[in-house]
């Protein structure tokens, strides 16, 4: 699978140049990154099902051990994510919001990646899917953790922390002996082609999701900030109080019953008018199977 791993690395390097990560390198205030990170909710939750489906679908004992171990190592990271939203003072999206326009790109990518797990015909492709997602995760968590450190973020985070990145890099599939076994796996031409195409599709979906996130951030950054309000002077406050008093007087007059009709002995009744109402990761270069 060495060729497969090298293909993953090429995509990973391209992904690391995404404009979203370039934006993080400029250290913008965290508030200017909205709708990030809330817009990742659907993806983070779906990721656990991708792990589960790959695990349940694996049949070869060697692949099964690696895939199952990987699922166990990533279990609970969705709760880390929700905990970080709370620590950052952000509300998780409601069901209506989650299926609204703002989260459409995350849904598209998540469901496409989920379909890769469902339709994989070989355990090598299930493992390739997990390795591909982890490679993108390494880029994401490293850039985000460094960004938060540079801006002095002091809230206790887990999902977006350096600790999470360290956990990801310590996964069993990245241990030297496991990594060597993966490189040594020999794939037939059809399976190798399927795995390489899977990598292409996965990174296309991930890039599309971050394209949409970056576009939303850019659109928000283009909007002028509201001018800060200034306290009113004593003169302005007095004028406003006088205006409110005048409005109150007008309302009281409007509620006063109008004059009654006075019937005169003349031929018609006369009504006097009332007031008008107020209106309002890389593999080694040596060894390994070319698969």
C-alpha positions in Angstrom: 0.0 0.0 0.0 3.0 2.3 -0.3 1.6 3.9 -3.5 -1.7 4.5 -1.7 0.0 6.2 1.2 2.1 8.4 -1.1 -1.1 9.4 -2.9 -2.6 10.4 0.5 0.4 12.5 1.3 0.2 14.4 -2.0 -3.4 15.3 -1.3 -2.6 16.2 2.3 0.1 18.7 1.1 -2.4 20.3 -1.3 -5.0 20.5 1.4 -2.6 22.2 3.8 -2.6 25.2 1.4 -6.3 25.7 1.6 -7.3 29.4 2.0 -9.0 28.6 5.4 -5.6 27.6 6.8 -4.0 30.6 5.2 -6.6 32.8 7.0 -5.7 31.2 10.4 -2.1 32.1 9.8 -3.0 35.8 9.9 -4.4 35.3 13.5 -7.8 36.9 13.1 -10.0 37.4 16.2 -11.8 34.1 16.9 -15.1 35.9 16.6 -14.3 36.7 13.0 -14.2 33.1 12.0 -18.0 32.5 12.3 -19.7 30.2 11.4 -16.6 28.1 12.3 -16.6 26.0 14.4 -20.4 25.4 14.7 -20.6 24.6 10.9 -18.5 21.4 11.6 -21.2 19.9 13.8 -22.8 17.6 11.2 -19.4 16.3 10.1 -18.1 15.6 13.6 -21.2 13.6 14.5 -21.2 11.7 11.2 -17.5 10.8 11.6 -18.4 8.4 14.4 -20.8 6.5 12.1 -18.1 6.3 9.4 -15.8 4.7 12.0 -18.5 2.3 13.1 -19.5 1.2 9.5 -15.9 0.6 8.5 -15.4 -1.5 11.7 -18.6 -3.5 11.2 -17.8 -4.1 7.5 -14.2 -5.3 7.9 -13.9 -9.1 7.7 -10.2 -9.9 7.2 -8.6 -10.4 10.7 -5.6 -8.2 10.0 -7.6 -5.3 8.7 -10.3 -5.8 11.3 -7.8 -5.4 14.1 -6.5 -2.1 12.8 -9.9 -0.6 11.9 -11.5 -1.7 15.2 -8.6 -0.2 17.2 -8.9 3.0 15.3 -12.6 3.2 16.1 -11.9 2.8 19.8 -9.2 5.4 19.7 -11.5 8.0 18.2 -14.6 7.2 20.3 -16.0 10.1 22.3 -14.4 12.8 20.2 -17.8 14.1 19.3 -18.4 14.8 23.0 -15.1 16.7 23.1 -16.4 18.8 20.2 -19.7 19.6 22.0 -17.8 20.4 25.2 -15.6 22.8 23.3 -18.6 24.6 21.8 -19.9 25.1 25.4 -16.5 26.3 26.6 -16.4 28.8 23.7 -19.9 30.1 24.5 -21.4 28.7 21.3 -24.8 26.9 21.1 -24.9 23.7 19.0 -27.2 24.0 16.0 -30.8 23.0 16.3 -32.2 20.2 14.0 -33.7 22.9 11.8 -30.4 24.8 11.6 -28.4 21.6 11.1 -30.5 20.9 7.9 -30.5 24.5 6.8 -28.4 26.2 4.1 -25.5 27.1 6.3 -24.7 23.5 7.1 -25.4 22.1 3.6 -21.7 21.8 2.6 -20.9 19.8 5.7 -23.9 17.6 5.1 -22.8 17.0 1.5 -19.3 16.1 2.5 -20.3 14.0 5.5 -22.9 11.9 3.5 -20.5 11.4 0.6 -17.8 10.1 3.0 -20.3 7.9 4.7 -21.3 6.4 1.4 -17.6 5.5 0.8 -17.7 3.5 4.0 -21.0 1.8 3.0 -20.0 0.9 -0.6 -16.4 -0.2 0.1 -15.8 -3.6 -1.5 -12.5 -4.4 0.1 -11.1 -4.0 3.6 -8.1 -2.2 2.1 -10.5 0.6 1.0 -12.0 0.8 4.4 -8.5 1.3 5.9 -7.7 3.7 3.1 -10.7 5.8 4.0 -9.7 6.1 7.6 -6.1 6.9 6.7 -7.3 9.6 4.3 -9.5 11.2 6.9 -6.8 11.1 9.5 -4.3 12.8 7.1 -6.7 15.7 6.7 -7.3 15.7 10.4 -3.6 16.1 11.1 -3.5 19.3 9.0 -6.7 20.7 10.5 -5.9 20.0 14.2 -2.3 21.2 13.9 -3.2 24.5 12.2 -6.2 25.2 14.6 -4.2 24.3 17.7 -1.3 26.6 16.7 -3.7 29.4 15.8 -5.5 29.2 19.2 -2.1 29.2 21.0 -0.9 32.3 19.1 -4.1 34.3 19.9 -3.8 33.4 23.5 -6.9 31.3 23.8 -7.1 30.2 27.5 -10.4 28.4 27.7 -10.1 24.6 28.5 -10.5 22.9 25.1 -10.1 19.3 24.1 -11.3 18.8 20.5 -9.5 21.9 19.2 -6.4 21.5 21.4 -2.8 20.3 20.9 -3.8 17.4 23.1 -6.2 16.1 20.5 -3.5 16.4 17.8 -1.1 14.4 20.0 -3.8 11.8 20.5 -4.4 11.6 16.7 -0.7 11.1 16.0 -0.4 8.4 18.6 -3.0 6.2 16.8 -2.0 2.6 16.4 -2.0 2.9 12.6 0.8 5.5 12.9 3.0 3.4 15.1 6.2 2.4 13.3 5.5 -1.3 13.3 1.9 -0.9 12.2 2.8 1.6 9.6 5.5 -0.8 8.2 2.9 -3.6 8.0 0.5 -1.3 6.1 3.2 -0.3 3.6 4.0 -4.0 3.1 0.5 -4.9 2.1 0.3 -5.9 -1.6 -2.8 -4.9 -3.5 -4.0 -6.2 -6.8 -4.4 -3.6 -9.6 -8.2 -3.3 -9.3 -8.1 -2.8 -5.5 -5.2 -0.3 -5.8 -7.1 1.7 -8.4 -10.2 1.7 -6.2 -8.3 2.9 -3.2 -6.6 5.7 -5.2 -9.9 6.9 -6.6 -11.4 6.8 -3.1 -8.7 9.2 -1.9 -9.4 11.6 -4.7 -13.1 11.6 -3.9 -12.6 12.1 -0.2 -10.3 15.0 -0.6 -12.6 16.6 -3.1 -15.4 16.4 -0.6 -13.3 17.7 2.3 -12.0 20.6 0.1 -15.5 21.5 -0.9 -16.6 21.6 2.7 -13.8 24.0 3.6 -14.4 26.0 0.5 -17.9 26.7 1.8 -16.7 27.5 5.3 -14.1 29.9 4.0 -16.7 31.6 1.7 -19.0 32.1 4.7 -16.2 33.5 6.8 -15.2 35.8 4.0 -18.7 37.0 3.5 -19.0 37.8 7.2 -15.7 39.6 7.3 -16.8 41.8 4.4 -19.7 43.2 6.3 -19.0 46.4 8.1 -18.9 46.1 11.9 -21.6 48.0 13.7 -20.4 51.3 15.2 -20.1 51.1 18.9 -22.8 52.9 20.8 -21.8 55.9 22.9 -23.4 57.1 26.1 -25.9 59.9 25.8 -25.1 63.3 27.2 -27.2 64.9 29.9 -28.7 67.3 27.4 -29.6 64.4 25.0 -31.1 62.5 27.9 -33.2 65.5 28.9 -34.5 66.0 25.4 -35.5 62.3 25.1 -37.3 62.6 28.4 -39.2 65.6 27.2 -40.2 63.8 24.0 -41.4 60.8 26.0 -43.4 63.0 28.2 -45.0 64.7 25.1 -45.8 61.2 23.7 -47.4 60.2 27.0 -49.6 63.3 27.0 -50.7 62.7 23.5 -51.7 59.2 24.3 -53.7 60.3 27.3 -55.6 62.8 25.2 -56.2 60.1 22.5 -57.8 57.8 25.1 -60.1 60.6 26.4 -63.7 60.1 25.0 -64.5 62.6 22.3 -67.3 65.2 22.7 -70.8 63.9 22.7 -73.2 64.7 19.9 -75.3 67.7 20.9 -78.7 67.7 19.4 -79.9 71.2 18.6 -83.3 72.3 17.8 -82.1 73.0 14.3 -82.6 70.7 11.4 -79.3 68.6 11.9 -77.0 67.4 14.6 -73.5 69.0 14.8 -70.4 66.9 15.9 -67.3 68.8 16.9 -64.0 67.1 15.8 -62.0 65.1 18.4 -58.2 64.8 18.5 -56.6 62.4 15.9 -55.1 59.2 17.5 -51.3 59.0 17.8 -49.8 56.5 15.3 -46.5 54.1 15.8 0.6 12.9 7.2 4.1 11.3 4.8 5.3 7.6 4.4 9.0 6.5 4.2 10.8 6.4 0.9 12.5 3.1 1.4 11.1 -0.4 1.3 7.4 -1.4 1.3 5.2 -3.0 -1.2 4.5 -0.9 -4.3 0.8 -1.5 -3.7 
